[in-house]
Amino acid sequence: MVDIPFDVLWHEHGTRADVFLSRRVKRMSRSLAARVIKAGGVRREPGGGVVDKPSALVFEGERLIMRRKRLEEAPTDDLHIPVVHEDPRVLVVNKPSHLVVHPTASAYNRTLIRIMRHRLADEALDLAHRIDKETSGLVVMARDFDAASDLTKQFARRTVEKLYLAFVDGVPLEDRFTVQVPLRLVPDSKTSCLMEVGGEGAMPAETEFTVIARGPDAAAIACRPKTGRQHQIRVHLLHVGHPILGDKLYRADEDFFIEAVNGLHSDERLVQRVGHVRQALHCWRMSFVHPNGQPVTVTTPPPADLLALAGRRRLILPPSVQEHGMARAG
């Protein structure tokens, strides 16, 4: 058996335990999550108490541990994870696409945090935030307890400035535009992660966009989220008619997404249907305050698959976007 940890983030505070797990674990329905909880398979930390019922609430700062059978996973030696910034208290890496950041029901050892802990001699690293499996780019980790607390609060309070690069269908007319529309989880989502604009319980969401390259039928856009809703950039771009290339969930639909997750589509079919083999989204630049009090800015260029996509779509990216990864203090 293996224990899979799930840290409860600020926007998940007060969520039912069965809803929390169904949102965190792909293809786990709410009813399955409820069965796992009723069987005593989930406990809380700190404290170690068993979550006794599906309706129990989870709270920011605590960790839920789900016990399940050990997975059969591929080795991790093939994964190259460049370090963009490193000091005694903070580590920033460039996460490759198709790698989850923390253990889930479908991945345990083949996750960013487990790989980096192993490669650093089982150092007690903590993730300060998370990004989607298919999204590439910057991820910040803390190397001591106080640094973890400090960085996690910065991300929760939205004081960290993040800039993403998205490659989208179509060409926006404006160079700069802002989308302010509320978002919520689709109530009957098959995947327990599909978001939509508006509806009862929708939460405010705002993203600033700047077009940095235009092609005949596609564009590269810098995206600055001002709030932190799930799939915010993806849904806001869909809302204005420019879905992200390769987005199986929003450029296609839930059925296609589920089929793709289960390996039922070839790369050729993915390119034909959604424009790329993975969602063309990359966390490019980030600015935060180091736990020692010094401002830090880190950048990392888009990986080879996105540069190739830009070439196919005749997008000329600015030199600053293609610079090698760097960290700058002060």
C-alpha atoms as a printed R data frame, in Angstrom:
    type eleno elety resid chain resno       x      y       z
1   ATOM     1    CA   MET     A     1   0.000  0.000   0.000
2   ATOM     2    CA   VAL     A     2   1.064  3.606  -0.536
3   ATOM     3    CA   ASP     A     3  -0.040  6.899   1.032
4   ATOM     4    CA   ILE     A     4  -0.895  9.724  -1.394
5   ATOM     5    CA   PRO     A     5  -0.892 13.246   0.118
6   ATOM     6    CA   PHE     A     6  -3.174 16.100  -0.987
7   ATOM     7    CA   ASP     A     7  -2.498 19.555   0.458
8   ATOM     8    CA   VAL     A     8  -5.659 21.648   0.847
9   ATOM     9    CA   LEU     A     9  -5.184 25.028  -0.846
10  ATOM    10    CA   TRP     A    10  -6.838 28.324   0.032
11  ATOM    11    CA   HIS     A    11  -9.521 28.113  -2.665
12  ATOM    12    CA   GLU     A    12 -10.482 24.605  -1.476
13  ATOM    13    CA   HIS     A    13 -11.116 25.697   2.120
14  ATOM    14    CA   GLY     A    14 -14.504 24.451   3.355
15  ATOM    15    CA   THR     A    15 -15.013 21.930   0.514
16  ATOM    16    CA   ARG     A    16 -16.637 18.553   1.227
17  ATOM    17    CA   ALA     A    17 -14.070 15.750   1.415
18  ATOM    18    CA   ASP     A    18 -15.710 13.704  -1.360
19  ATOM    19    CA   VAL     A    19 -15.875 16.735  -3.649
20  ATOM    20    CA   PHE     A    20 -12.253 17.635  -2.833
21  ATOM    21    CA   LEU     A    21 -10.976 14.168  -3.792
22  ATOM    22    CA   SER     A    22 -13.097 13.913  -6.944
23  ATOM    23    CA   ARG     A    23 -11.693 17.249  -8.137
24  ATOM    24    CA   ARG     A    24  -8.110 16.325  -7.321
25  ATOM    25    CA   VAL     A    25  -8.116 12.789  -8.712
26  ATOM    26    CA   LYS     A    26  -8.788 12.521 -12.423
27  ATOM    27    CA   ARG     A    27 -11.538 10.046 -13.280
28  ATOM    28    CA   MET     A    28 -12.515  9.580  -9.631
29  ATOM    29    CA   SER     A    29 -16.239 10.199  -9.355
30  ATOM    30    CA   ARG     A    30 -17.754 11.737  -6.266
31  ATOM    31    CA   SER     A    31 -19.494  8.452  -5.462
32  ATOM    32    CA   LEU     A    32 -16.181  6.554  -5.666
33  ATOM    33    CA   ALA     A    33 -14.531  9.149  -3.436
34  ATOM    34    CA   ALA     A    34 -17.359  8.697  -0.948
35  ATOM    35    CA   ARG     A    35 -16.809  4.925  -0.926
36  ATOM    36    CA   VAL     A    36 -13.091  5.366  -0.286
37  ATOM    37    CA   ILE     A    37 -13.832  7.691   2.626
38  ATOM    38    CA   LYS     A    38 -16.465  5.383   4.110
39  ATOM    39    CA   ALA     A    39 -13.961  2.502   3.942
40  ATOM    40    CA   GLY     A    40 -11.562  4.484   6.136
41  ATOM    41    CA   GLY     A    41  -9.083  5.133   3.332
42  ATOM    42    CA   VAL     A    42  -8.571  8.841   4.009
43  ATOM    43    CA   ARG     A    43  -7.046 10.562   7.039
44  ATOM    44    CA   ARG     A    44  -6.060 14.104   7.998
45  ATOM    45    CA   GLU     A    45  -2.730 15.611   8.940
46  ATOM    46    CA   PRO     A    46  -1.800 17.106  11.303
47  ATOM    47    CA   GLY     A    47  -3.544 14.931  13.839
48  ATOM    48    CA   GLY     A    48  -3.858 11.740  11.829
49  ATOM    49    CA   GLY     A    49  -7.590 11.363  12.354
50  ATOM    50    CA   VAL     A    50  -9.597  9.368   9.833
51  ATOM    51    CA   VAL     A    51 -12.068 11.342   7.721
52  ATOM    52    CA   ASP     A    52 -15.252  9.685   8.938
53  ATOM    53    CA   LYS     A    53 -17.827 10.769   6.350
54  ATOM    54    CA   PRO     A    54 -17.958 12.120   2.767
55  ATOM    55    CA   SER     A    55 -19.620 15.364   3.916
56  ATOM    56    CA   ALA     A    56 -16.744 16.231   6.279
57  ATOM    57    CA   LEU     A    57 -15.144 19.563   5.328
58  ATOM    58    CA   VAL     A    58 -11.480 20.120   4.495
59  ATOM    59    CA   PHE     A    59  -9.584 23.252   5.466
60  ATOM    60    CA   GLU     A    60  -6.681 25.270   4.071
61  ATOM    61    CA   GLY     A    61  -3.325 24.219   5.490
62  ATOM    62    CA   GLU     A    62  -4.194 20.638   6.302
63  ATOM    63    CA   ARG     A    63  -3.200 17.572   4.330
64  ATOM    64    CA   LEU     A    64  -5.428 14.638   3.395
65  ATOM    65    CA   ILE     A    65  -3.735 11.252   3.009
66  ATOM    66    CA   MET     A    66  -5.406  8.672   0.780
67  ATOM    67    CA   ARG     A    67  -4.209  5.064   1.035
68  ATOM    68    CA   ARG     A    68  -4.273  2.881  -2.066
69  ATOM    69    CA   LYS     A    69  -2.460 -0.008  -3.720
70  ATOM    70    CA   ARG     A    70   1.014  0.782  -5.040
71  ATOM    71    CA   LEU     A    71   1.032  1.709  -8.728
72  ATOM    72    CA   GLU     A    72   3.069  0.110 -11.475
73  ATOM    73    CA   GLU     A    73   4.974  3.060 -12.932
74  ATOM    74    CA   ALA     A    74   7.625  3.634 -15.558
75  ATOM    75    CA   PRO     A    75  11.145  4.607 -14.388
76  ATOM    76    CA   THR     A    76  11.913  8.315 -14.086
77  ATOM    77    CA   ASP     A    77  15.463  8.310 -15.471
78  ATOM    78    CA   ASP     A    78  14.245  9.635 -18.818
79  ATOM    79    CA   LEU     A    79  12.912 12.876 -17.340
80  ATOM    80    CA   HIS     A    80  15.103 15.966 -17.609
81  ATOM    81    CA   ILE     A    81  14.074 18.632 -15.098
82  ATOM    82    CA   PRO     A    82  16.273 21.750 -15.420
83  ATOM    83    CA   VAL     A    83  16.941 23.802 -12.288
84  ATOM    84    CA   VAL     A    84  16.334 27.489 -13.006
85  ATOM    85    CA   HIS     A    85  17.173 28.871  -9.549
86  ATOM    86    CA   GLU     A    86  18.722 27.234  -6.500
87  ATOM    87    CA   ASP     A    87  19.806 28.513  -3.096
88  ATOM    88    CA   PRO     A    88  19.760 27.020   0.422
89  ATOM    89    CA   ARG     A    89  16.062 27.840   0.927
90  ATOM    90    CA   VAL     A    90  14.374 27.930  -2.495
91  ATOM    91    CA   LEU     A    91  14.435 25.750  -5.605
92  ATOM    92    CA   VAL     A    92  12.796 26.683  -8.929
93  ATOM    93    CA   VAL     A    93  12.619 24.138 -11.745
94  ATOM    94    CA   ASN     A    94  11.346 24.014 -15.304
95  ATOM    95    CA   LYS     A    95   8.693 21.272 -15.260
96  ATOM    96    CA   PRO     A    96   8.302 19.308 -18.486
97  ATOM    97    CA   SER     A    97   4.831 18.770 -19.865
98  ATOM    98    CA   HIS     A    98   2.943 15.529 -19.133
99  ATOM    99    CA   LEU     A    99   4.337 15.363 -15.582
100 ATOM   100    CA   VAL     A   100   2.088 15.859 -12.548
101 ATOM   101    CA   VAL     A   101   3.551 17.954  -9.742
102 ATOM   102    CA   HIS     A   102   2.368 15.871  -6.773
103 ATOM   103    CA   PRO     A   103   1.188 12.288  -6.209
104 ATOM   104    CA   THR     A   104  -2.286 11.394  -7.453
105 ATOM   105    CA   ALA     A   105  -4.264  8.212  -7.808
106 ATOM   106    CA   SER     A   106  -2.586  7.589 -11.175
107 ATOM   107    CA   ALA     A   107   1.005  8.605 -10.376
108 ATOM   108    CA   TYR     A   108   3.159  8.385  -7.272
109 ATOM   109    CA   ASN     A   109   6.893  8.110  -7.973
110 ATOM   110    CA   ARG     A   110   6.620  9.639 -11.456
111 ATOM   111    CA   THR     A   111   5.702 13.059 -10.068
112 ATOM   112    CA   LEU     A   112   7.739 16.257  -9.886
113 ATOM   113    CA   ILE     A   113   7.979 16.454  -6.106
114 ATOM   114    CA   ARG     A   114   8.930 12.776  -5.651
115 ATOM   115    CA   ILE     A   115  11.543 12.937  -8.423
116 ATOM   116    CA   MET     A   116  13.171 16.103  -7.058
117 ATOM   117    CA   ARG     A   117  13.204 14.792  -3.492
118 ATOM   118    CA   HIS     A   118  14.907 11.625  -4.696
119 ATOM   119    CA   ARG     A   119  17.453 13.483  -6.813
120 ATOM   120    CA   LEU     A   120  18.316 15.734  -3.859
121 ATOM   121    CA   ALA     A   121  18.976 12.805  -1.515
122 ATOM   122    CA   ASP     A   122  15.467 12.744  -0.042
123 ATOM   123    CA   GLU     A   123  15.540 16.401   0.904
124 ATOM   124    CA   ALA     A   124  12.238 17.508   2.477
125 ATOM   125    CA   LEU     A   125  11.099 19.723  -0.409
126 ATOM   126    CA   ASP     A   126   7.615 21.262  -0.392
127 ATOM   127    CA   LEU     A   127   5.673 22.585  -3.368
128 ATOM   128    CA   ALA     A   128   4.700 26.230  -2.992
129 ATOM   129    CA   HIS     A   129   2.005 25.924  -5.710
130 ATOM   130    CA   ARG     A   130   1.010 23.639  -8.585
131 ATOM   131    CA   ILE     A   131   0.387 23.732 -12.324
132 ATOM   132    CA   ASP     A   132  -1.518 21.354 -14.600
133 ATOM   133    CA   LYS     A   133   0.060 18.128 -15.814
134 ATOM   134    CA   GLU     A   134   0.227 19.236 -19.453
135 ATOM   135    CA   THR     A   135   1.422 22.768 -18.668
136 ATOM   136    CA   SER     A   136   5.193 23.192 -18.784
137 ATOM   137    CA   GLY     A   137   7.326 25.748 -17.012
138 ATOM   138    CA   LEU     A   138   8.251 27.223 -13.661
139 ATOM   139    CA   VAL     A   139   7.477 25.537 -10.356
140 ATOM   140    CA   VAL     A   140   8.712 26.881  -7.012
141 ATOM   141    CA   MET     A   141   9.687 24.623  -4.101
142 ATOM   142    CA   ALA     A   142  10.711 25.382  -0.539
143 ATOM   143    CA   ARG     A   143  13.655 23.715   1.195
144 ATOM   144    CA   ASP     A   144  12.724 24.395   4.827
145 ATOM   145    CA   PHE     A   145   9.538 24.757   6.877
146 ATOM   146    CA   ASP     A   146   9.628 28.550   7.253
147 ATOM   147    CA   ALA     A   147  10.323 29.041   3.548
148 ATOM   148    CA   ALA     A   148   7.395 26.735   2.710
149 ATOM   149    CA   SER     A   149   5.054 28.737   4.935
150 ATOM   150    CA   ASP     A   150   6.220 32.060   3.504
151 ATOM   151    CA   LEU     A   151   6.027 31.040  -0.163
152 ATOM   152    CA   THR     A   152   2.695 29.248   0.188
153 ATOM   153    CA   LYS     A   153   1.172 32.402   1.703
154 ATOM   154    CA   GLN     A   154   2.489 34.523  -1.158
155 ATOM   155    CA   PHE     A   155   0.835 32.260  -3.727
156 ATOM   156    CA   ALA     A   156  -2.390 32.051  -1.705
157 ATOM   157    CA   ARG     A   157  -2.566 35.850  -1.377
158 ATOM   158    CA   ARG     A   158  -1.880 36.332  -5.110
159 ATOM   159    CA   THR     A   159   1.187 38.502  -4.500
160 ATOM   160    CA   VAL     A   160   3.317 36.330  -6.800
161 ATOM   161    CA   GLU     A   161   3.278 37.671 -10.346
162 ATOM   162    CA   LYS     A   162   3.022 34.867 -12.906
163 ATOM   163    CA   LEU     A   163   3.219 35.224 -16.660
164 ATOM   164    CA   TYR     A   164   2.213 32.351 -18.944
165 ATOM   165    CA   LEU     A   165   2.623 31.897 -22.688
166 ATOM   166    CA   ALA     A   166  -0.356 30.468 -24.553
167 ATOM   167    CA   PHE     A   167  -0.553 29.501 -28.227
168 ATOM   168    CA   VAL     A   168  -4.132 29.908 -29.407
169 ATOM   169    CA   ASP     A   169  -6.518 29.472 -32.308
170 ATOM   170    CA   GLY     A   170  -7.235 32.646 -34.233
171 ATOM   171    CA   VAL     A   171  -5.760 36.129 -33.974
172 ATOM   172    CA   PRO     A   172  -7.168 38.693 -31.486
173 ATOM   173    CA   LEU     A   173  -7.832 42.150 -32.892
174 ATOM   174    CA   GLU     A   174  -6.494 43.984 -29.844
175 ATOM   175    CA   ASP     A   175  -2.892 43.962 -28.640
176 ATOM   176    CA   ARG     A   176  -3.997 44.044 -24.996
177 ATOM   177    CA   PHE     A   177  -7.271 43.016 -23.387
178 ATOM   178    CA   THR     A   178  -8.611 41.916 -20.013
179 ATOM   179    CA   VAL     A   179 -11.221 39.249 -19.340
180 ATOM   180    CA   GLN     A   180 -13.297 39.584 -16.172
181 ATOM   181    CA   VAL     A   181 -15.915 36.834 -16.036
182 ATOM   182    CA   PRO     A   182 -16.729 34.551 -13.062
183 ATOM   183    CA   LEU     A   183 -16.026 30.835 -13.214
184 ATOM   184    CA   ARG     A   184 -17.440 27.721 -11.573
185 ATOM   185    CA   LEU     A   185 -17.109 23.950 -11.798
186 ATOM   186    CA   VAL     A   186 -19.714 22.443 -14.132
187 ATOM   187    CA   PRO     A   187 -22.115 20.676 -11.726
188 ATOM   188    CA   ASP     A   188 -22.462 17.465 -13.762
189 ATOM   189    CA   SER     A   189 -18.895 17.358 -15.112
190 ATOM   190    CA   LYS     A   190 -17.856 13.840 -16.165
191 ATOM   191    CA   THR     A   191 -14.252 14.611 -15.295
192 ATOM   192    CA   SER     A   192 -14.955 16.583 -12.091
193 ATOM   193    CA   CYS     A   193 -12.741 19.374 -13.437
194 ATOM   194    CA   LEU     A   194 -14.612 21.074 -16.316
195 ATOM   195    CA   MET     A   195 -15.094 24.794 -15.628
196 ATOM   196    CA   GLU     A   196 -17.618 27.206 -17.134
197 ATOM   197    CA   VAL     A   197 -18.444 30.911 -17.166
198 ATOM   198    CA   GLY     A   198 -21.199 32.084 -14.825
199 ATOM   199    CA   GLY     A   199 -23.865 30.119 -13.015
200 ATOM   200    CA   GLU     A   200 -24.766 29.754  -9.368
201 ATOM   201    CA   GLY     A   201 -21.703 29.898  -7.134
202 ATOM   202    CA   ALA     A   202 -19.361 31.242  -9.828
203 ATOM   203    CA   MET     A   203 -16.354 33.056  -8.361
204 ATOM   204    CA   PRO     A   204 -14.823 36.289  -9.729
205 ATOM   205    CA   ALA     A   205 -11.912 35.748 -12.118
206 ATOM   206    CA   GLU     A   206  -9.684 38.167 -14.023
207 ATOM   207    CA   THR     A   207  -6.868 37.663 -16.531
208 ATOM   208    CA   GLU     A   208  -4.813 40.217 -18.470
209 ATOM   209    CA   PHE     A   209  -3.669 39.251 -21.983
210 ATOM   210    CA   THR     A   210  -1.017 40.708 -24.314
211 ATOM   211    CA   VAL     A   211  -0.551 39.448 -27.874
212 ATOM   212    CA   ILE     A   212   3.174 38.941 -28.526
213 ATOM   213    CA   ALA     A   213   3.081 37.251 -31.953
214 ATOM   214    CA   ARG     A   214   0.540 36.959 -34.754
215 ATOM   215    CA   GLY     A   215   0.359 34.394 -37.537
216 ATOM   216    CA   PRO     A   216  -2.158 33.755 -40.312
217 ATOM   217    CA   ASP     A   217  -4.479 31.694 -38.086
218 ATOM   218    CA   ALA     A   218  -2.917 31.590 -34.617
219 ATOM   219    CA   ALA     A   219  -1.324 33.822 -31.997
220 ATOM   220    CA   ALA     A   220   1.058 33.694 -29.054
221 ATOM   221    CA   ILE     A   221  -0.311 35.475 -25.996
222 ATOM   222    CA   ALA     A   222   1.238 36.449 -22.667
223 ATOM   223    CA   CYS     A   223  -1.293 35.744 -19.909
224 ATOM   224    CA   ARG     A   224  -1.206 37.332 -16.457
225 ATOM   225    CA   PRO     A   225  -3.833 35.819 -14.092
226 ATOM   226    CA   LYS     A   226  -4.971 38.237 -11.402
227 ATOM   227    CA   THR     A   227  -7.033 35.588  -9.599
228 ATOM   228    CA   GLY     A   228  -6.434 31.859  -9.222
229 ATOM   229    CA   ARG     A   229  -9.458 29.896 -10.396
230 ATOM   230    CA   GLN     A   230  -9.041 26.404 -11.803
231 ATOM   231    CA   HIS     A   231  -8.301 26.436 -15.564
232 ATOM   232    CA   GLN     A   232  -8.744 30.223 -15.515
233 ATOM   233    CA   ILE     A   233  -6.497 31.100 -18.462
234 ATOM   234    CA   ARG     A   234  -7.897 28.272 -20.577
235 ATOM   235    CA   VAL     A   235 -11.547 29.150 -19.983
236 ATOM   236    CA   HIS     A   236 -11.043 32.906 -20.362
237 ATOM   237    CA   LEU     A   237  -9.338 32.411 -23.734
238 ATOM   238    CA   LEU     A   238 -12.115 30.052 -24.813
239 ATOM   239    CA   HIS     A   239 -14.662 32.686 -23.713
240 ATOM   240    CA   VAL     A   240 -13.209 35.277 -26.127
241 ATOM   241    CA   GLY     A   241 -13.043 32.794 -29.001
242 ATOM   242    CA   HIS     A   242  -9.357 31.833 -28.852
243 ATOM   243    CA   PRO     A   243  -9.016 28.386 -27.217
244 ATOM   244    CA   ILE     A   244  -5.524 27.126 -26.477
245 ATOM   245    CA   LEU     A   245  -4.115 24.784 -29.103
246 ATOM   246    CA   GLY     A   246  -3.928 21.217 -27.856
247 ATOM   247    CA   ASP     A   247  -6.522 21.720 -25.125
248 ATOM   248    CA   LYS     A   248  -8.451 18.454 -25.252
249 ATOM   249    CA   LEU     A   249 -10.954 19.526 -22.622
250 ATOM   250    CA   TYR     A   250 -11.961 22.977 -23.902
251 ATOM   251    CA   ARG     A   251 -11.049 22.900 -27.591
252 ATOM   252    CA   ALA     A   252 -12.724 19.492 -27.847
253 ATOM   253    CA   ASP     A   253 -14.931 18.045 -25.072
254 ATOM   254    CA   GLU     A   254 -14.912 15.823 -21.988
255 ATOM   255    CA   ASP     A   255 -15.378 12.586 -23.935
256 ATOM   256    CA   PHE     A   256 -12.397 13.349 -26.173
257 ATOM   257    CA   PHE     A   257 -10.368 14.372 -23.107
258 ATOM   258    CA   ILE     A   258 -11.137 11.094 -21.307
259 ATOM   259    CA   GLU     A   259 -10.245  9.098 -24.424
260 ATOM   260    CA   ALA     A   260  -6.958 10.985 -24.756
261 ATOM   261    CA   VAL     A   261  -6.061 10.459 -21.087
262 ATOM   262    CA   ASN     A   262  -6.615  6.749 -21.613
263 ATOM   263    CA   GLY     A   263  -4.297  6.704 -24.627
264 ATOM   264    CA   LEU     A   264  -6.972  6.117 -27.252
265 ATOM   265    CA   HIS     A   265  -5.734  8.795 -29.674
266 ATOM   266    CA   SER     A   266  -2.472  8.906 -31.602
267 ATOM   267    CA   ASP     A   267  -0.364 12.058 -31.744
268 ATOM   268    CA   GLU     A   268  -1.521 12.528 -35.331
269 ATOM   269    CA   ARG     A   269  -5.166 12.382 -34.260
270 ATOM   270    CA   LEU     A   270  -4.538 14.875 -31.430
271 ATOM   271    CA   VAL     A   271  -2.892 17.340 -33.812
272 ATOM   272    CA   GLN     A   272  -5.731 16.908 -36.299
273 ATOM   273    CA   ARG     A   273  -8.474 17.412 -33.691
274 ATOM   274    CA   VAL     A   274  -7.046 20.006 -31.271
275 ATOM   275    CA   GLY     A   275  -3.956 21.392 -32.994
276 ATOM   276    CA   HIS     A   276  -1.179 20.002 -30.767
277 ATOM   277    CA   VAL     A   277  -0.398 16.910 -28.696
278 ATOM   278    CA   ARG     A   278  -0.764 18.796 -25.392
279 ATOM   279    CA   GLN     A   279  -2.226 22.080 -24.243
280 ATOM   280    CA   ALA     A   280   0.145 24.768 -25.505
281 ATOM   281    CA   LEU     A   281   0.539 26.605 -22.201
282 ATOM   282    CA   HIS     A   282   3.859 27.422 -20.521
283 ATOM   283    CA   CYS     A   283   4.641 29.185 -17.227
284 ATOM   284    CA   TRP     A   284   7.310 31.538 -18.523
285 ATOM   285    CA   ARG     A   285   8.082 34.189 -15.900
286 ATOM   286    CA   MET     A   286   7.506 34.537 -12.166
287 ATOM   287    CA   SER     A   287   8.343 37.196  -9.586
288 ATOM   288    CA   PHE     A   288   8.163 36.621  -5.839
289 ATOM   289    CA   VAL     A   289   9.805 37.726  -2.614
290 ATOM   290    CA   HIS     A   290  12.448 35.343  -1.344
291 ATOM   291    CA   PRO     A   291  11.884 34.230   2.278
292 ATOM   292    CA   ASN     A   292  15.017 36.272   3.069
293 ATOM   293    CA   GLY     A   293  13.192 39.386   1.855
294 ATOM   294    CA   GLN     A   294  14.843 39.872  -1.537
295 ATOM   295    CA   PRO     A   295  12.726 40.121  -4.715
296 ATOM   296    CA   VAL     A   296  13.424 37.369  -7.249
297 ATOM   297    CA   THR     A   297  12.386 37.054 -10.895
298 ATOM   298    CA   VAL     A   298  12.820 33.780 -12.781
299 ATOM   299    CA   THR     A   299  12.185 32.987 -16.435
300 ATOM   300    CA   THR     A   300  12.422 29.903 -18.610
301 ATOM   301    CA   PRO     A   301  11.866 29.756 -22.388
302 ATOM   302    CA   PRO     A   302   9.167 27.605 -23.997
303 ATOM   303    CA   PRO     A   303  10.289 24.023 -24.701
304 ATOM   304    CA   ALA     A   304  11.076 22.559 -28.089
305 ATOM   305    CA   ASP     A   305   7.546 21.327 -28.811
306 ATOM   306    CA   LEU     A   306   6.077 24.823 -28.396
307 ATOM   307    CA   LEU     A   307   8.837 26.445 -30.432
308 ATOM   308    CA   ALA     A   308   8.121 23.917 -33.185
309 ATOM   309    CA   LEU     A   309   4.408 24.690 -32.913
310 ATOM   310    CA   ALA     A   310   5.188 28.411 -33.254
311 ATOM   311    CA   GLY     A   311   7.201 27.645 -36.378
312 ATOM   312    CA   ARG     A   312   4.398 25.613 -37.957
313 ATOM   313    CA   ARG     A   313   1.915 28.398 -37.230
314 ATOM   314    CA   ARG     A   314   4.330 31.067 -38.556
315 ATOM   315    CA   LEU     A   315   4.609 32.859 -35.222
316 ATOM   316    CA   ILE     A   316   7.760 34.959 -34.759
317 ATOM   317    CA   LEU     A   317   8.394 35.094 -31.024
318 ATOM   318    CA   PRO     A   318  10.305 38.054 -29.513
319 ATOM   319    CA   PRO     A   319  13.929 37.247 -28.589
320 ATOM   320    CA   SER     A   320  13.163 37.880 -24.911
321 ATOM   321    CA   VAL     A   321  10.745 34.947 -24.897
322 ATOM   322    CA   GLN     A   322  13.348 32.549 -26.286
323 ATOM   323    CA   GLU     A   323  16.171 33.490 -23.882
324 ATOM   324    CA   HIS     A   324  17.648 30.727 -21.771
325 ATOM   325    CA   GLY     A   325  16.263 30.211 -18.271
326 ATOM   326    CA   MET     A   326  17.516 32.747 -15.767
327 ATOM   327    CA   ALA     A   327  17.020 34.024 -12.256
328 ATOM   328    CA   ARG     A   328  17.436 37.612 -11.206
329 ATOM   329    CA   ALA     A   329  17.441 39.024  -7.691
330 ATOM   330    CA   GLY     A   330  16.776 42.623  -6.780
